[in-house]
Amino acid sequence: MAISATTFESLELRGVGRSFGENAALSGLDLTVKAGEFIALLGPSGCGKSTALNCLAGLLPLTHGQILLDGRRIDTLPSEKRGFGMVFQSYALFPHLTVEKNIAFGLQMRGVPKAEAAARVREAIALVKLEQHAKKLPGQLSGGQQQRVAIARAVVLEPSLVLMDEPLSNLDAKLRLDMRTEIRRLHQTLGLTTIYVTHDQEEALSLADRLVVLREGHVQQIGTPDELYDHPRNWHVADFMGYRNLVPGTLASVQGGVATVDLGGVAMTGTPVGSLAAGEAVRVAVRPDDLVVADGADAVRDGNALDATVAVVEYHGREFAVSATTDDGRTFHVRTATCPEPGQRITLTARAARVLVFAEQLASAGDDSGARERVLV
């Protein structure tokens, strides 16, 4: 019997929230997930992403809102009645059971006939390419192989939704890359619907159809990877989309779609995001790739010239990651093909079109600011 995902049309989260006493770990999450989508919940530790996943799984009861599957409310159902698969960060394998018995466990609990269960286990093992390890115990496997077992155990149940809670965080860099490809392949091969928790923006961008960026329990932005990468709504989203340089300053003026920011006596121009007023505190956002270690001609051509002293140089293969500090103590990160020396004076430039200017203050709790999604798109 071939493994395939149980289908549904849409999963809807309406104002989903979870509080622990006076502390709201998750507040007002509105999201509609289409069948076959890969959704990544992205944010730092404590932002509410794992809380959201555990609420979906039924491991935490809601304190606010509803969860509906094809219009039928499921947040009142126990975890085992929701038909979802779960892949944990810690693998959560039974150490005394072989690979095939770990994968078969859920099928046995559901009373699937032995012949059918055996066929589905064999196919699941083949899907994750562990045929030669079927009789081994988890302790005899590498971390990547154990994670493959955990994924096979989830998909063998043919779940309508697979929930993954930072499944790659315990793996080394090369295995993370390999497993990212494997997870995406399985998602596409089986027609899965997946909700994936991560704090790694590169992981989220490479895997997801849409991203949900969270901060302190509140949604900051929902959109496709290219939407968030090219058009972050605030500096928190920009931080996760690669704008490592988030430098505080004061907005001097906004004219004709160009914002001029005072950075301690040095002016920098960029594109304003949202409504900004002269005199307010802002953050200037620039990707390291968009800063250039300039000669005199570059500085005149590009504008936004910043004099700085090289503090740290890291070798990254084809390029160097450089941290440089301005005279007033502001640190900028830049990538360059040349290798400056620590202590060397350099000039950094960035085209105004590659610089974003955000309000320092993020949207407060309960301020929708267009960040939440209320319709299926």
Solvent accessible surface area in square Angstrom, and as a share of the most:
residue,aa,sasa,rsa
1,M,135,0.60
2,A,75,0.58
3,I,10,0.05
4,S,62,0.40
5,A,14,0.11
6,T,76,0.44
7,T,118,0.68
8,F,16,0.07
9,E,140,0.63
10,S,26,0.17
11,L,0,0.00
12,E,48,0.22
13,L,4,0.02
14,R,116,0.42
15,G,26,0.25
16,V,1,0.00
17,G,1,0.01
18,R,37,0.13
19,S,24,0.15
20,F,92,0.38
21,G,75,0.72
22,E,181,0.81
23,N,96,0.49
24,A,49,0.38
25,A,19,0.15
26,L,2,0.01
27,S,33,0.21
28,G,16,0.15
29,L,1,0.01
30,D,17,0.09
31,L,4,0.02
32,T,12,0.07
33,V,0,0.00
34,K,73,0.31
35,A,48,0.37
36,G,36,0.34
37,E,16,0.07
38,F,0,0.00
39,I,0,0.00
40,A,0,0.00
41,L,3,0.01
42,L,0,0.00
43,G,0,0.00
44,P,54,0.34
45,S,110,0.71
46,G,76,0.73
47,C,1,0.01
48,G,8,0.08
49,K,7,0.03
50,S,40,0.26
51,T,20,0.12
52,A,1,0.01
53,L,0,0.00
54,N,35,0.18
55,C,1,0.01
56,L,3,0.01
57,A,8,0.06
58,G,22,0.21
59,L,91,0.45
60,L,39,0.19
61,P,89,0.56
62,L,35,0.17
63,T,64,0.37
64,H,108,0.48
65,G,30,0.29
66,Q,61,0.27
67,I,0,0.00
68,L,15,0.07
69,L,21,0.10
70,D,79,0.41
71,G,60,0.58
72,R,136,0.50
73,R,103,0.38
74,I,1,0.01
75,D,19,0.10
76,T,98,0.57
77,L,51,0.25
78,P,65,0.41
79,S,43,0.28
80,E,128,0.57
81,K,135,0.57
82,R,18,0.07
83,G,24,0.23
84,F,24,0.10
85,G,2,0.02
86,M,31,0.14
87,V,0,0.00
88,F,71,0.30
89,Q,76,0.34
90,S,78,0.50
91,Y,26,0.10
92,A,51,0.39
93,L,25,0.12
94,F,67,0.28
95,P,99,0.62
96,H,131,0.59
97,L,36,0.18
98,T,26,0.15
99,V,0,0.00
100,E,44,0.20
101,K,109,0.46
102,N,0,0.00
103,I,0,0.00
104,A,13,0.10
105,F,69,0.29
106,G,15,0.15
107,L,1,0.00
108,Q,105,0.47
109,M,130,0.58
110,R,119,0.43
111,G,60,0.57
112,V,29,0.17
113,P,88,0.56
114,K,185,0.78
115,A,84,0.65
116,E,51,0.23
117,A,9,0.07
118,A,45,0.35
119,A,23,0.18
120,R,17,0.06
121,V,10,0.06
122,R,155,0.57
123,E,54,0.24
124,A,0,0.00
125,I,10,0.05
126,A,45,0.35
127,L,24,0.12
128,V,0,0.00
129,K,121,0.51
130,L,3,0.01
131,E,103,0.46
132,Q,167,0.74
133,H,36,0.16
134,A,16,0.12
135,K,150,0.64
136,K,69,0.29
137,L,71,0.35
138,P,8,0.05
139,G,74,0.71
140,Q,118,0.52
141,L,14,0.07
142,S,55,0.35
143,G,24,0.23
144,G,2,0.02
145,Q,46,0.20
146,Q,38,0.17
147,Q,0,0.00
148,R,44,0.16
149,V,0,0.00
150,A,0,0.00
151,I,1,0.01
152,A,0,0.00
153,R,35,0.13
154,A,4,0.03
155,V,1,0.01
156,V,0,0.00
157,L,29,0.14
158,E,29,0.13
159,P,3,0.02
160,S,10,0.06
161,L,0,0.00
162,V,0,0.00
163,L,0,0.00
164,M,4,0.02
165,D,23,0.12
166,E,27,0.12
167,P,0,0.00
168,L,0,0.00
169,S,36,0.23
170,N,86,0.44
171,L,15,0.07
172,D,87,0.45
173,A,78,0.61
174,K,143,0.61
175,L,52,0.26
176,R,45,0.16
177,L,91,0.45
178,D,59,0.31
179,M,0,0.00
180,R,38,0.14
181,T,94,0.55
182,E,12,0.05
183,I,2,0.01
184,R,58,0.21
185,R,71,0.26
186,L,2,0.01
187,H,9,0.04
188,Q,115,0.51
189,T,81,0.47
190,L,15,0.08
191,G,45,0.43
192,L,4,0.02
193,T,5,0.03
194,T,1,0.01
195,I,1,0.01
196,Y,0,0.00
197,V,0,0.00
198,T,2,0.01
199,H,88,0.39
200,D,38,0.20
201,Q,56,0.25
202,E,95,0.42
203,E,4,0.02
204,A,0,0.00
205,L,43,0.21
206,S,60,0.39
207,L,3,0.02
208,A,9,0.07
209,D,47,0.24
210,R,14,0.05
211,L,0,0.00
212,V,0,0.00
213,V,0,0.00
214,L,0,0.00
215,R,66,0.24
216,E,111,0.50
217,G,1,0.01
218,H,38,0.17
219,V,9,0.05
220,Q,7,0.03
221,Q,10,0.05
222,I,25,0.13
223,G,5,0.05
224,T,43,0.25
225,P,27,0.17
226,D,91,0.47
227,E,85,0.38
228,L,0,0.00
229,Y,87,0.33
230,D,79,0.41
231,H,136,0.61
232,P,3,0.02
233,R,99,0.36
234,N,20,0.10
235,W,35,0.12
236,H,12,0.05
237,V,0,0.00
238,A,0,0.00
239,D,65,0.34
240,F,26,0.11
241,M,0,0.00
242,G,23,0.22
243,Y,11,0.04
244,R,138,0.50
245,N,2,0.01
246,L,31,0.15
247,V,6,0.04
248,P,76,0.48
249,G,11,0.11
250,T,64,0.37
251,L,1,0.01
252,A,56,0.44
253,S,42,0.27
254,V,59,0.34
255,Q,143,0.64
256,G,87,0.83
257,G,48,0.46
258,V,68,0.39
259,A,0,0.00
260,T,35,0.21
261,V,1,0.00
262,D,63,0.32
263,L,4,0.02
264,G,50,0.48
265,G,70,0.67
266,V,66,0.38
267,A,66,0.51
268,M,1,0.00
269,T,42,0.24
270,G,2,0.02
271,T,55,0.32
272,P,28,0.18
273,V,39,0.22
274,G,65,0.63
275,S,114,0.74
276,L,26,0.13
277,A,62,0.48
278,A,71,0.55
279,G,56,0.54
280,E,57,0.26
281,A,58,0.45
282,V,1,0.00
283,R,56,0.20
284,V,1,0.00
285,A,0,0.00
286,V,0,0.00
287,R,15,0.05
288,P,16,0.10
289,D,96,0.50
290,D,28,0.14
291,L,3,0.01
292,V,62,0.36
293,V,42,0.24
294,A,17,0.13
295,D,90,0.47
296,G,57,0.54
297,A,69,0.54
298,D,27,0.14
299,A,21,0.16
300,V,132,0.76
301,R,144,0.53
302,D,16,0.08
303,G,30,0.29
304,N,18,0.09
305,A,49,0.38
306,L,4,0.02
307,D,82,0.43
308,A,0,0.00
309,T,44,0.26
310,V,3,0.02
311,A,55,0.43
312,V,77,0.44
313,V,39,0.23
314,E,81,0.36
315,Y,156,0.59
316,H,86,0.38
317,G,40,0.39
318,R,236,0.86
319,E,57,0.26
320,F,37,0.15
321,A,12,0.09
322,V,1,0.01
323,S,18,0.12
324,A,0,0.00
325,T,42,0.25
326,T,17,0.10
327,D,118,0.61
328,D,76,0.39
329,G,53,0.51
330,R,56,0.20
331,T,63,0.37
332,F,0,0.00
333,H,34,0.15
334,V,1,0.01
335,R,87,0.32
336,T,16,0.09
337,A,84,0.65
338,T,89,0.52
339,C,69,0.41
340,P,10,0.06
341,E,110,0.49
342,P,87,0.55
343,G,52,0.50
344,Q,80,0.35
345,R,125,0.46
346,I,13,0.06
347,T,33,0.19
348,L,0,0.00
349,T,0,0.00
350,A,1,0.00
351,R,125,0.45
352,A,37,0.29
353,A,81,0.63
354,R,115,0.42
355,V,1,0.00
356,L,23,0.12
357,V,1,0.00
358,F,2,0.01
359,A,32,0.25
360,E,55,0.25
361,Q,151,0.67
362,L,19,0.09
363,A,38,0.30
364,S,71,0.46
365,A,75,0.58
366,G,63,0.60
367,D,71,0.37
368,D,47,0.24
369,S,57,0.37
370,G,49,0.47
371,A,7,0.05
372,R,47,0.17
373,E,21,0.10
374,R,144,0.53
375,V,97,0.56
376,L,91,0.45
377,V,104,0.60
